[in-house]
Amino acid sequence: MASDCSTETATGDDDSVKKQWLLFYMDDQSHMQVYEGRQDGAQVRFYRERPDASGKPILIRIVYTPIGTSGYTQGVERSTDGGATWEAGGVTTYRRTP
């Protein structure tokens, strides 16, 4: 799974031994982020913890959900309570082209 935009690049692959996915993300300012994820039904969910501006931990979740065979959505969510509740940050839809 890969997406290459003018401002960001993300690529992922799975570790078949650990049954775990890794997502590597780099923005246009060369900020690198690594997310660990797992298959959850039809979705693949990635998680990463980072500090907010005041230093408090924020859990980031990126969820890829298939749209039939035509593509998938990428949802980004944030949690400030360790994953008990999630705030939507945005959804991007990717479509396959022939």
C-alpha positions as CSV (number, residue, x, y, z in Angstrom):
1,M,0.0,0.0,0.0
2,A,1.6,3.3,-1.0
3,S,0.6,6.8,-1.6
4,D,2.8,9.5,-3.1
5,C,1.5,13.0,-3.0
6,S,3.3,16.3,-3.6
7,T,3.6,16.9,0.2
8,E,3.9,13.4,1.7
9,T,4.9,9.9,1.1
10,A,3.6,6.8,2.9
11,T,4.4,3.2,2.3
12,G,3.6,0.0,4.3
13,D,4.4,-3.6,4.4
14,D,3.5,-6.6,6.5
15,D,5.7,-8.8,8.8
16,S,4.2,-12.3,8.2
17,V,6.0,-13.8,11.2
18,K,4.7,-11.2,13.7
19,K,1.4,-10.7,11.8
20,Q,2.0,-7.0,12.0
21,W,2.0,-4.1,9.5
22,L,4.4,-1.2,9.5
23,L,3.5,2.2,8.0
24,F,6.4,4.6,7.2
25,Y,5.3,8.3,6.6
26,M,7.5,11.3,5.6
27,D,6.2,14.8,4.9
28,D,7.6,17.5,2.7
29,Q,9.8,18.7,5.6
30,S,11.4,15.2,6.0
31,H,9.6,14.5,9.3
32,M,9.5,10.7,9.6
33,Q,6.8,8.8,11.5
34,V,6.5,5.0,12.0
35,Y,3.2,3.4,12.8
36,E,2.6,-0.2,13.9
37,G,-0.6,-1.9,12.9
38,R,-2.6,-5.1,12.6
39,Q,-5.4,-6.5,10.4
40,D,-8.7,-6.1,12.2
41,G,-11.4,-7.8,10.0
42,A,-11.4,-6.0,6.7
43,Q,-9.5,-3.0,8.1
44,V,-5.9,-2.4,8.8
45,R,-5.3,-0.1,11.8
46,F,-2.0,1.6,12.6
47,Y,-1.1,3.3,15.9
48,R,1.6,5.8,17.0
49,E,2.0,7.8,20.2
50,R,3.4,11.3,20.1
51,P,3.4,14.3,22.4
52,D,1.1,17.3,21.8
53,A,2.4,20.9,22.0
54,S,2.4,20.8,25.8
55,G,4.1,17.4,26.0
56,K,1.0,15.3,26.8
57,P,0.8,12.0,25.0
58,I,-1.6,11.7,22.0
59,L,-2.4,8.4,20.4
60,I,-2.8,8.6,16.6
61,R,-4.8,5.9,14.8
62,I,-4.8,5.5,11.0
63,V,-7.5,3.2,9.7
64,Y,-7.6,1.8,6.1
65,T,-11.0,0.4,5.1
66,P,-11.6,-1.2,1.7
67,I,-14.3,0.1,-0.6
68,G,-15.2,-3.1,-2.4
69,T,-12.6,-3.7,-5.0
70,S,-12.4,-0.1,-6.2
71,G,-10.2,1.4,-3.5
72,Y,-10.1,2.3,0.2
73,T,-10.5,5.1,2.7
74,Q,-7.8,6.3,5.1
75,G,-9.2,7.7,8.3
76,V,-7.0,9.6,10.9
77,E,-8.1,9.8,14.5
78,R,-6.6,11.1,17.7
79,S,-7.1,10.1,21.3
80,T,-5.9,12.0,24.4
81,D,-7.2,9.4,26.9
82,G,-5.2,6.3,25.8
83,G,-7.7,5.2,23.2
84,A,-10.9,5.2,25.3
85,T,-12.4,7.9,22.9
86,W,-11.4,9.0,19.4
87,E,-11.7,12.3,17.6
88,A,-11.9,12.2,13.8
89,G,-9.1,14.1,12.1
90,G,-10.0,13.5,8.4
91,V,-10.8,10.9,5.8
92,T,-9.2,10.5,2.4
93,T,-10.6,8.2,-0.3
94,Y,-8.3,6.4,-2.7
95,R,-9.7,4.9,-5.9
96,R,-8.0,2.4,-8.2
97,T,-7.5,3.5,-11.8
98,P,-7.5,1.1,-14.7
